């Protein structure tokens, strides 16, 4: 099974930094970037492949469709057992963290700014969650 990383943040500088971190990690070299929950939701709706595992690095506060709306839409749609979400946010609100983990596809909650070795730690966690070849 393949792994496709989808980075979702309305801040293009954050997307740039996250893409560099992923490119320099053992996770994957070519993540796709999106600036809203609506964009990534449309991508999954049109390009979903059940033979691919998707890791979505999702910001919560975005215009058009925020992270919460994306999670609600994803939960209300068809079951996507191969879609995993990591919340990447500047929110330090414990209620946001609790709410995030109420969604079954959320596997982690990371507060910005990210450290240099977070990708490798996340990959170790992913190996326990996602059937990777």
Steps between C-alpha positions, in 0.01 A plus 500: 500500500622850414501799732391842374555797731255789464598828666208734574561854627393845381847640580722442196817547706390223738427275199847576365669419833298182554578385148873548562478310830322210331738500204790471746337219697441131448125546448472604135660730249203643310216625725208682339398839640156654546393836645156401632304205625276531195794451263620182671143370536446549124832331428404194704154493344644500147834320535447258790671164455426219745850358437663819631526609864453873548663697778336841531690765693206730580489853635182589690455871431457563129255692283251337262490163684691481828651186649195428716268523201730273301501240779120515531454462123748214489329325791154543343618365165596147411734320737857566397699246697822596326481874582687614811505856633759681707382836628777760465384820666604803699212434740610405851140471616450167678136494381622508137727205569220305666263581215759398238538154650123453494536451123593138430752574222711742712817325615702793639481866602813711453541862603686741273784577464626158397840371602747352255456138610119487520472324162712205607308465828174520310618235255565261788144560621366454147661160468280388790184657351534460122573183304806618306695288253 
